[in-house]
């Protein structure tokens, strides 16, 4: 008689369970990707709807078919007719009109607005004062995938004003390797207000704080930065050295070394950074990667001293300042006003209804 073996009912070993569960990540990824696509599709339709409503209201008012009071009646009608639908108040209907009127005819940014949630669009629409500023935040919000809180933080940091007034100061080698677009991925100042550092702090305090808030620091650096290590070991000539922080930038395809200085920038700081970059390129960099870039993150700096120091260095490096407090946005706005030479005409202010 042939033997009939019963299926095994024994539980897999812990090691086997871990192996099986490791493959479950693929299913989780599929679910998350589908959820993200569904969310994006819904968001695109919602923003397109608000655009169409804004266009409709704008056309009626511009043709003098409607007065603004008719929008009040429309809001009341929608509330009665669609009681379960939210978001069609008088205020929001006027926002939709403003949304359409601000972006119509602007072929550069209209594809961007549908990639962002309506709340993001409202933040940019109501807080940005000029077309260049709106485009700046739209592009970065899409590129960096900022959440609502991070977008609001970037406005508090006056990111646009700082980018225009104080672009990153990089060595010629950075632009030679990666062009101006590569140089623009870096900042002249990095906001570290989230560390809550005291006025008198040590390099160790700064280092520990960045590691403790690494996720937030990565957002501040930019989306393509990946953390490699802290106090990264380098050995040269039988001596051991430790690099403060090491990252990899996926877009630039290179290692990025960050050295911390809780003091004013001095030209001799570049010598140590150049040494680390040489060690990384010789002993750590892979054959398909670009040369490493170095960032000196200092408590303060004299921009003229920085320019002189960087002009002759052959290494791809830059000097940036870290900020422990939010900048004075009113002062930066005044400087930007002066920069643009706006003496008679004010920027287009957002509608506040």
C-alpha positions as CSV (number, residue, x, y, z in Angstrom):
1,X,0.0,0.0,0.0
2,X,1.4,3.4,-0.9
3,X,2.1,5.6,2.2
4,X,0.2,8.8,2.5
5,X,2.2,11.4,4.3
6,X,0.3,14.1,6.2
7,X,1.4,17.7,5.6
8,X,3.7,18.9,8.2
9,X,2.1,20.9,10.9
10,X,5.3,21.8,12.7
11,X,6.0,25.5,12.9
12,X,9.0,26.9,11.0
13,X,12.1,27.7,13.0
14,X,12.6,31.3,14.2
15,X,15.3,31.7,11.5
16,X,12.9,30.4,8.9
17,X,10.2,32.8,10.1
18,X,12.5,35.7,9.7
19,X,13.5,34.6,6.2
20,X,9.8,34.3,5.2
21,X,8.8,37.6,6.8
22,X,11.7,39.3,5.0
23,X,10.0,38.5,1.7
24,X,6.7,40.1,3.0
25,X,8.3,43.5,2.5
26,X,7.7,43.1,-1.2
27,X,3.9,42.9,-0.6
28,X,4.1,45.9,1.8
29,X,5.9,47.8,-0.9
30,X,3.2,46.9,-3.5
31,X,0.4,48.1,-1.2
32,X,2.2,51.3,-0.3
33,X,2.9,52.1,-4.0
34,X,-0.7,51.5,-4.9
35,X,-1.9,53.6,-2.0
36,X,0.4,56.4,-3.1
37,X,-0.7,56.2,-6.7
38,X,-4.4,56.3,-5.6
39,X,-3.7,59.3,-3.3
40,X,-2.0,61.1,-6.1
41,X,-4.8,60.4,-8.5
42,X,-7.4,61.7,-6.1
43,X,-5.3,64.7,-5.3
44,X,-4.8,65.5,-9.0
45,X,-8.6,65.3,-9.6
46,X,-9.3,67.5,-6.6
47,X,-6.9,70.2,-7.6
48,X,-8.2,70.0,-11.2
49,X,-11.8,70.4,-9.8
50,X,-10.8,73.5,-7.8
51,X,-9.0,74.9,-10.8
52,X,-12.2,74.5,-12.9
53,X,-14.4,76.0,-10.2
54,X,-12.0,79.0,-9.9
55,X,-12.0,79.4,-13.7
56,X,-15.8,79.4,-13.8
57,X,-16.2,82.0,-11.0
58,X,-13.4,84.2,-12.5
59,X,-15.1,84.2,-15.9
60,X,-18.5,85.1,-14.4
61,X,-17.1,88.0,-12.4
62,X,-14.8,89.3,-15.2
63,X,-17.8,89.2,-17.6
64,X,-19.8,91.2,-15.0
65,X,-22.4,88.4,-15.0
66,X,-21.8,87.9,-11.3
67,X,-21.0,90.3,-8.5
68,X,-19.0,89.0,-5.6
69,X,-22.2,88.6,-3.6
70,X,-23.2,85.8,-6.0
71,X,-20.3,83.7,-4.6
72,X,-21.9,83.9,-1.2
73,X,-25.1,82.5,-2.7
74,X,-23.2,79.8,-4.5
75,X,-21.6,78.7,-1.2
76,X,-25.0,78.5,0.5
77,X,-26.4,76.6,-2.5
78,X,-23.6,74.0,-2.4
79,X,-24.0,73.6,1.4
80,X,-27.7,72.9,0.9
81,X,-27.4,70.7,-2.2
82,X,-24.3,68.8,-1.2
83,X,-24.5,68.7,2.6
84,X,-21.8,66.0,3.0
85,X,-19.3,67.9,0.9
86,X,-16.8,70.1,2.8
87,X,-14.5,72.7,1.4
88,X,-16.9,74.9,-0.6
89,X,-17.3,77.8,1.8
90,X,-17.3,81.4,0.5
91,X,-13.6,81.8,1.6
92,X,-12.5,78.6,-0.2
93,X,-14.5,79.5,-3.4
94,X,-12.6,82.8,-3.5
95,X,-9.3,80.9,-2.9
96,X,-10.2,78.8,-6.0
97,X,-10.8,81.9,-8.0
98,X,-7.4,83.3,-6.8
99,X,-5.7,80.0,-7.5
100,X,-6.9,80.0,-11.1
101,X,-6.1,83.7,-11.7
102,X,-2.6,83.5,-10.2
103,X,-1.5,80.5,-12.3
104,X,-3.5,80.8,-15.5
105,X,-1.2,81.2,-18.5
106,X,1.9,80.2,-16.4
107,X,3.0,77.1,-18.3
108,X,6.1,76.6,-16.1
109,X,4.2,76.1,-12.8
110,X,0.7,74.8,-13.7
111,X,2.1,71.2,-14.0
112,X,3.5,71.5,-10.5
113,X,0.3,72.5,-8.7
114,X,-1.5,69.2,-9.5
115,X,1.4,67.3,-7.9
116,X,0.8,69.0,-4.5
117,X,-2.1,68.6,-2.1
118,X,-4.5,71.5,-1.9
119,X,-3.3,72.5,1.5
120,X,0.2,72.9,0.1
121,X,-1.1,75.0,-2.7
122,X,-3.0,77.2,-0.2
123,X,0.1,77.8,1.9
124,X,2.2,78.8,-1.1
125,X,-0.7,80.9,-2.6
126,X,-1.2,82.9,0.6
127,X,2.4,83.3,1.9
128,X,4.4,83.8,-1.3
129,X,4.5,87.4,-2.4
130,X,5.8,87.2,-6.0
131,X,5.8,84.8,-8.9
132,X,9.4,83.8,-8.4
133,X,8.8,82.9,-4.8
134,X,5.7,80.8,-5.7
135,X,7.7,78.9,-8.3
136,X,10.6,78.4,-5.9
137,X,8.4,76.7,-3.2
138,X,6.3,74.8,-5.7
139,X,9.4,73.2,-7.3
140,X,11.1,72.4,-4.0
141,X,7.9,71.0,-2.4
142,X,7.5,68.6,-5.3
143,X,11.2,67.8,-5.6
144,X,11.8,67.3,-1.8
145,X,8.3,65.9,-1.1
146,X,7.8,68.2,1.8
147,X,5.0,67.6,4.2
148,X,2.7,70.4,5.3
149,X,4.8,71.1,8.4
150,X,8.1,71.2,6.5
151,X,6.7,73.5,3.9
152,X,5.5,75.9,6.6
153,X,8.9,75.6,8.3
154,X,10.6,76.6,5.0
155,X,8.5,79.8,4.9
156,X,9.5,80.6,8.5
157,X,13.1,80.1,7.6
158,X,12.7,82.5,4.6
159,X,14.2,79.9,2.4
160,X,13.4,81.8,-0.8
161,X,14.9,85.1,0.5
162,X,18.1,83.3,1.7
163,X,18.5,81.4,-1.6
164,X,18.3,84.7,-3.6
165,X,20.4,86.8,-1.3
166,X,23.0,84.3,-0.2
167,X,23.5,81.5,-2.7
168,X,25.9,78.7,-1.6
169,X,29.6,79.6,-1.8
170,X,31.3,76.7,-3.5
171,X,34.8,76.1,-4.9
172,X,35.2,76.2,-8.7
173,X,35.7,72.4,-8.7
174,X,32.0,71.8,-7.6
175,X,30.6,73.7,-10.6
176,X,33.2,72.1,-13.0
177,X,32.1,68.6,-11.9
178,X,28.3,69.2,-11.5
179,X,27.5,72.5,-13.1
180,X,25.5,75.3,-11.5
181,X,22.6,72.9,-10.9
182,X,24.8,70.8,-8.7
183,X,26.1,73.8,-6.8
184,X,22.5,74.9,-6.2
185,X,21.8,71.7,-4.3
186,X,23.7,73.1,-1.4
187,X,22.9,76.1,0.8
188,X,24.8,79.0,2.2
189,X,23.2,78.4,5.6
190,X,21.6,75.4,7.2
191,X,18.9,75.9,9.8
192,X,19.4,73.7,12.8
193,X,16.9,75.4,15.1
194,X,15.3,72.0,15.8
195,X,18.4,71.1,17.9
196,X,17.5,73.7,20.6
197,X,21.2,74.2,21.2
198,X,22.2,76.7,23.9
199,X,24.2,79.8,22.8
200,X,27.4,78.3,24.2
201,X,27.7,74.8,22.8
202,X,30.5,72.4,22.0
203,X,31.3,70.5,18.8
204,X,30.3,67.4,20.7
205,X,26.9,69.0,21.5
206,X,26.4,69.8,17.8
207,X,27.5,66.3,16.7
208,X,25.2,64.5,19.2
209,X,22.3,66.7,18.3
210,X,22.6,66.1,14.6
211,X,22.7,62.3,15.2
212,X,19.7,62.4,17.5
213,X,17.7,64.5,15.0
214,X,19.2,62.8,11.9
215,X,15.9,62.4,10.1
216,X,15.2,66.2,10.4
217,X,18.8,67.0,9.4
218,X,18.4,64.9,6.3
219,X,15.3,66.9,5.3
220,X,17.3,70.1,5.8
221,X,20.1,68.8,3.7
222,X,17.9,67.6,0.8
223,X,16.0,64.5,-0.4
224,X,18.9,62.8,-2.2
225,X,21.3,62.8,0.8
226,X,21.8,59.4,2.5
227,X,23.6,58.9,5.8
228,X,26.7,56.8,5.6
229,X,28.4,57.2,9.0
230,X,29.4,59.3,12.0
231,X,33.1,59.7,13.0
232,X,33.8,57.8,9.8
233,X,37.2,56.1,10.2
234,X,40.0,56.9,7.7
235,X,43.5,55.5,7.9
236,X,46.5,57.2,6.2
237,X,50.1,56.3,6.7
238,X,49.4,54.2,9.8
239,X,47.5,57.0,11.5
240,X,43.8,56.9,12.3
241,X,41.5,59.8,11.5
242,X,37.8,60.3,12.0
243,X,35.5,62.4,9.7
244,X,32.6,64.0,11.6
245,X,29.8,63.0,9.2
246,X,29.7,61.2,5.9
247,X,26.8,61.2,3.5
248,X,26.1,60.0,-0.1
249,X,24.2,62.1,-2.6
250,X,22.3,59.9,-5.1
251,X,21.8,62.7,-7.6
252,X,25.4,63.7,-7.7
253,X,26.6,60.1,-7.3
254,X,29.3,61.1,-4.8
255,X,30.2,61.0,-1.1
256,X,29.7,64.2,0.8
257,X,31.9,64.8,3.9
258,X,30.7,67.3,6.5
259,X,33.1,68.7,9.1
260,X,31.7,70.6,12.0
261,X,33.1,73.8,13.5
262,X,31.5,75.6,16.4
263,X,33.6,78.7,15.6
264,X,34.1,81.2,12.8
265,X,35.5,79.9,9.6
266,X,39.3,80.1,9.2
267,X,41.1,79.4,5.9
268,X,43.2,76.6,7.6
269,X,40.0,74.6,8.1
270,X,40.0,73.8,4.4
271,X,43.4,72.0,4.7
272,X,42.0,69.3,6.9
273,X,38.8,69.0,4.8
274,X,40.9,68.6,1.6
275,X,43.0,65.9,3.3
276,X,39.8,64.0,4.2
277,X,38.5,64.3,0.6
278,X,41.7,62.9,-0.8
279,X,41.5,60.0,1.6
280,X,37.9,59.3,0.6
281,X,38.7,59.5,-3.1
282,X,41.7,57.1,-2.8
283,X,40.4,54.6,-0.3
284,X,36.6,54.7,-0.1
285,X,35.2,56.0,-3.4
286,X,34.0,53.4,-5.8
287,X,35.1,53.5,-9.4
288,X,31.7,54.5,-10.8
289,X,31.3,57.4,-8.3
290,X,32.3,61.0,-8.7
291,X,34.9,62.7,-6.5
292,X,33.8,63.4,-2.9
293,X,32.5,66.9,-2.0
294,X,33.4,68.5,1.3
295,X,31.2,70.8,3.4
296,X,32.6,72.9,6.3
297,X,29.6,73.7,8.5
298,X,30.7,76.6,10.7
299,X,29.1,78.7,13.4
300,X,29.9,81.9,11.4
301,X,31.9,83.1,8.5
302,X,33.1,86.1,6.7
303,X,31.9,85.8,3.1
304,X,34.9,87.6,1.6
305,X,37.3,85.3,3.5
306,X,35.4,82.3,2.3
307,X,35.6,83.5,-1.3
308,X,39.4,84.0,-1.1
309,X,39.9,80.6,0.5
310,X,37.8,78.7,-2.0
311,X,39.0,80.4,-5.1
312,X,42.4,78.6,-5.2
313,X,41.4,75.2,-3.8
314,X,41.3,72.3,-6.2
315,X,38.9,70.2,-4.1
316,X,35.1,70.3,-4.6
317,X,34.2,72.0,-1.4
318,X,32.0,74.6,0.1
319,X,31.7,76.6,3.4
320,X,28.3,77.0,5.0
321,X,27.0,78.4,8.2
322,X,24.6,76.7,10.6
323,X,21.8,78.7,12.3
324,X,20.5,77.8,15.7
325,X,17.7,80.4,15.6
326,X,15.1,81.3,13.0
327,X,16.3,84.2,10.8
328,X,14.8,87.6,11.0
329,X,12.3,87.2,8.1
330,X,11.3,90.9,8.0
331,X,14.9,92.0,7.6
332,X,15.5,89.4,4.8
333,X,12.3,90.6,3.1
334,X,13.5,94.2,3.3
335,X,16.8,93.2,1.7
336,X,15.0,91.2,-1.0
337,X,12.9,94.2,-1.7
338,X,16.0,96.3,-2.1
339,X,17.6,93.5,-4.2
340,X,14.7,93.5,-6.7
341,X,14.7,97.3,-6.7
342,X,11.0,97.5,-5.9
343,X,10.7,101.1,-5.0
344,X,7.4,102.1,-6.4
345,X,5.4,98.9,-7.2
346,X,4.5,96.5,-4.5
347,X,4.4,92.7,-5.1
348,X,1.1,91.1,-5.8
349,X,-0.4,90.5,-2.4
350,X,-2.5,87.5,-1.7
351,X,-6.2,87.9,-1.5
352,X,-7.4,87.6,2.1
353,X,-11.1,87.2,2.3
